[in-house]
Amino acid sequence: MAAHLITGAGSGIGAVLAGRLAERGDELWLLARDARRAAELRERVPGAKTLVGDLADPAKLSWAFGHQTLPVTLDSLLHVAGVVELGPVGELPVKAWQETLNVNLVGPAELTRLLLPSLRLTKGHVLFVNSGAGLNAHADWSAYAASKHGLKALADSLRHEEHGNGVRVTSVYPGRTATAMQAKVHQQEGKEYDADRWIAPESVAGAILAALDASRDAELTDITVRPGR
């Protein structure tokens, strides 16, 4: 039975992924930003264990984990959580930049650092759900794209550093996906949201599982998933 820790398991891609892995009988650890959210996740995914830690405040993750029981071994760490705030550089406030960078980049870096010992024991897998914005930046997407470009750099560096330890690292770059985040993006863009136009979360989850299930002779390093319609 493999053990996985998932961020962003409360909705969208993360929720689908948690459900798929639970159906396989795997052991799940779900990161929650507070105790209330942790209770909701345990109710939603029976049998799952939770860790409480706020990615928006990465400096406190080590302290928070010091008061909880961490998994001794992990087969995968799945970074799915993310936030987005659109706006031109000339108008986007510092608070939006800081929250976006913390949740999308600094938090994942610190979480990875804290859990690497558990991943090294099993020659595990670190997977980052990035974005098409992590490869190309467009107007009004500066903070989000910067965080995702940084996430690509984090993944690439980690892959080189941990190759000798047998830890695999994958970045998945979905295009627009039918999630609550996409609904928010459309609202910020002033556009009508039609979920049927975009990638289903199940399709992205399928790509993630393909990377996790790849045989040890292969490492899927970068996966791009684009809308098919």
C-alpha positions as CSV (number, residue, x, y, z in Angstrom):
1,M,0.0,0.0,0.0
2,A,1.5,3.3,-1.1
3,A,1.4,6.4,1.0
4,H,0.7,9.8,-0.6
5,L,0.5,13.4,0.8
6,I,-1.8,15.7,-1.2
7,T,-2.2,19.5,-0.9
8,G,-5.4,21.0,-2.4
9,A,-7.5,17.8,-1.8
10,G,-10.6,19.8,-1.0
11,S,-11.7,20.6,-4.5
12,G,-10.9,20.3,-8.2
13,I,-7.9,18.2,-9.3
14,G,-6.8,17.4,-5.8
15,A,-10.2,16.1,-4.8
16,V,-10.4,13.8,-7.8
17,L,-6.9,12.6,-7.2
18,A,-7.6,11.8,-3.5
19,G,-10.7,9.9,-4.6
20,R,-8.8,7.8,-7.2
21,L,-6.0,7.0,-4.8
22,A,-8.4,6.1,-2.0
23,E,-10.3,3.7,-4.4
24,R,-6.9,1.9,-5.0
25,G,-6.6,1.4,-1.2
26,D,-3.6,3.7,-0.8
27,E,-2.8,5.5,2.4
28,L,-3.7,9.2,2.2
29,W,-2.3,12.2,4.1
30,L,-4.2,15.4,3.3
31,L,-2.8,18.9,4.1
32,A,-5.3,21.3,5.6
33,R,-4.8,24.9,6.5
34,D,-6.6,24.6,9.8
35,A,-8.3,22.1,12.1
36,R,-11.8,22.8,10.8
37,R,-10.7,22.1,7.2
38,A,-8.9,19.0,8.4
39,A,-12.1,17.6,9.9
40,E,-14.0,18.4,6.6
41,L,-11.3,16.5,4.6
42,R,-11.5,13.4,6.9
43,E,-15.3,13.3,6.5
44,R,-15.0,13.7,2.7
45,V,-12.3,11.0,2.4
46,P,-12.9,8.3,4.9
47,G,-9.7,6.7,6.3
48,A,-7.5,9.6,5.3
49,K,-5.1,11.2,7.7
50,T,-4.6,14.9,7.9
51,L,-1.8,17.3,8.7
52,V,-2.5,20.9,9.6
53,G,-0.3,23.6,8.1
54,D,-1.0,26.8,6.2
55,L,0.9,27.2,2.9
56,A,0.1,30.9,3.0
57,D,2.4,31.1,6.1
58,P,5.3,28.8,5.1
59,A,7.6,30.1,7.9
60,K,5.3,28.4,10.4
61,L,5.1,25.0,8.7
62,S,8.1,23.5,10.5
63,W,6.6,24.6,13.9
64,A,3.2,23.2,13.0
65,F,4.6,19.9,12.0
66,G,6.7,19.7,15.1
67,H,3.4,19.3,17.0
68,Q,2.0,16.5,14.8
69,T,2.9,13.0,13.8
70,L,4.4,13.0,10.3
71,P,4.4,10.0,7.9
72,V,7.5,7.9,8.4
73,T,7.7,7.1,4.7
74,L,6.0,8.6,1.7
75,D,5.7,7.3,-1.8
76,S,4.6,10.6,-3.2
77,L,4.2,14.2,-2.3
78,L,1.5,15.8,-4.6
79,H,1.5,19.6,-4.7
80,V,-1.9,20.5,-6.1
81,A,-3.0,23.5,-4.1
82,G,-2.8,26.9,-5.6
83,V,-4.3,30.4,-5.7
84,V,-4.7,33.0,-8.4
85,E,-5.1,36.8,-8.4
86,L,-5.2,38.6,-11.7
87,G,-4.3,42.2,-12.3
88,P,-1.9,44.4,-14.2
89,V,1.5,45.0,-12.7
90,G,0.7,48.6,-12.2
91,E,-2.3,47.8,-9.9
92,L,-1.5,44.5,-8.2
93,P,-0.8,45.1,-4.5
94,V,2.1,43.6,-2.5
95,K,-0.4,41.5,-0.5
96,A,-1.5,39.7,-3.7
97,W,2.1,39.0,-4.7
98,Q,3.0,37.7,-1.3
99,E,0.0,35.4,-0.9
100,T,0.4,34.0,-4.4
101,L,4.2,33.4,-4.0
102,N,3.7,31.8,-0.6
103,V,1.0,29.4,-1.5
104,N,2.2,28.5,-5.0
105,L,6.0,28.5,-4.5
106,V,7.5,29.1,-1.1
107,G,5.0,26.9,0.7
108,P,5.6,23.9,-1.6
109,A,9.4,24.4,-1.3
110,E,9.2,24.3,2.5
111,L,6.8,21.4,2.5
112,T,9.1,19.5,0.2
113,R,12.1,20.3,2.4
114,L,10.3,19.0,5.5
115,L,9.1,15.8,3.9
116,L,12.2,14.8,1.8
117,P,13.5,12.4,4.5
118,S,10.3,10.4,4.3
119,L,10.5,10.4,0.5
120,R,14.1,9.4,0.3
121,L,13.4,6.3,2.4
122,T,11.1,4.9,-0.3
123,K,12.7,6.5,-3.4
124,G,9.5,8.4,-3.7
125,H,8.0,10.9,-6.1
126,V,7.4,14.7,-5.8
127,L,4.9,16.0,-8.3
128,F,4.0,19.6,-8.9
129,V,0.8,20.7,-10.6
130,N,2.1,23.7,-12.4
131,S,0.2,25.5,-15.2
132,G,0.5,26.6,-18.7
133,A,1.3,30.0,-17.1
134,G,4.4,28.4,-15.8
135,L,5.7,28.2,-19.4
136,N,4.2,31.4,-20.9
137,A,3.2,34.6,-19.1
138,H,0.4,36.9,-20.4
139,A,-1.0,40.3,-19.5
140,D,-2.7,40.5,-16.1
141,W,-1.1,37.1,-15.0
142,S,2.2,38.4,-13.7
143,A,2.0,37.2,-10.0
144,Y,0.5,33.8,-10.8
145,A,2.9,33.2,-13.8
146,A,5.9,34.3,-11.7
147,S,5.0,31.8,-9.0
148,K,4.5,29.1,-11.5
149,H,7.7,29.9,-13.4
150,G,9.4,29.7,-10.0
151,L,7.7,26.3,-9.3
152,K,9.2,25.0,-12.6
153,A,12.7,26.1,-11.4
154,L,12.1,24.5,-8.0
155,A,11.1,21.2,-9.7
156,D,14.0,21.2,-12.1
157,S,16.6,21.9,-9.3
158,L,15.0,19.3,-7.0
159,R,15.2,16.7,-9.8
160,H,18.9,17.2,-10.2
161,E,19.6,17.3,-6.5
162,E,17.6,14.1,-5.6
163,H,18.3,11.9,-8.6
164,G,21.1,10.2,-6.7
165,N,18.6,9.4,-3.9
166,G,16.2,7.8,-6.3
167,V,13.5,10.5,-5.8
168,R,11.6,11.2,-9.0
169,V,10.2,14.7,-9.8
170,T,7.5,15.6,-12.2
171,S,5.9,18.9,-13.3
172,V,2.4,18.7,-14.8
173,Y,1.3,21.8,-16.9
174,P,-2.5,21.8,-17.3
175,G,-4.2,24.3,-19.5
176,R,-7.5,25.8,-18.3
177,T,-9.3,23.2,-16.2
178,A,-12.9,23.2,-15.0
179,T,-12.4,23.9,-11.3
180,A,-13.5,26.5,-8.8
181,M,-10.2,28.4,-9.6
182,Q,-11.2,28.6,-13.2
183,A,-14.6,30.0,-12.3
184,K,-12.9,32.7,-10.3
185,V,-10.5,33.5,-13.1
186,H,-13.5,34.0,-15.5
187,Q,-15.1,36.2,-12.9
188,Q,-12.0,38.3,-12.7
189,E,-11.7,38.4,-16.5
190,G,-15.4,39.5,-16.8
191,K,-16.2,36.5,-18.9
192,E,-19.0,33.9,-18.8
193,Y,-17.8,30.6,-17.5
194,D,-18.6,27.4,-19.3
195,A,-17.0,24.3,-17.7
196,D,-17.6,22.2,-20.7
197,R,-15.1,24.2,-22.7
198,W,-12.2,23.3,-20.5
199,I,-10.2,20.2,-19.3
200,A,-12.0,18.0,-16.8
201,P,-10.2,17.6,-13.5
202,E,-10.4,13.8,-14.0
203,S,-8.2,14.1,-17.1
204,V,-5.5,15.9,-15.3
205,A,-5.7,13.4,-12.4
206,G,-5.3,10.7,-15.0
207,A,-2.0,12.3,-16.2
208,I,-0.8,12.5,-12.7
209,L,-1.5,8.9,-12.0
210,A,0.3,7.9,-15.2
211,A,3.4,9.7,-13.9
212,L,3.1,8.0,-10.5
213,D,2.6,4.6,-12.0
214,A,5.5,4.7,-14.5
215,S,7.9,1.9,-14.0
216,R,11.3,2.7,-12.3
217,D,13.2,2.6,-15.6
218,A,11.4,5.8,-16.7
219,E,10.8,9.2,-15.2
220,L,8.1,11.4,-16.7
221,T,9.6,14.8,-16.0
222,D,7.2,17.3,-17.7
223,I,3.7,16.7,-18.8
224,T,1.6,19.3,-20.7
225,V,-2.2,18.8,-20.7
226,R,-4.1,21.1,-23.1
227,P,-7.9,21.5,-23.7
228,G,-9.0,19.1,-26.4
229,R,-12.0,21.2,-27.6
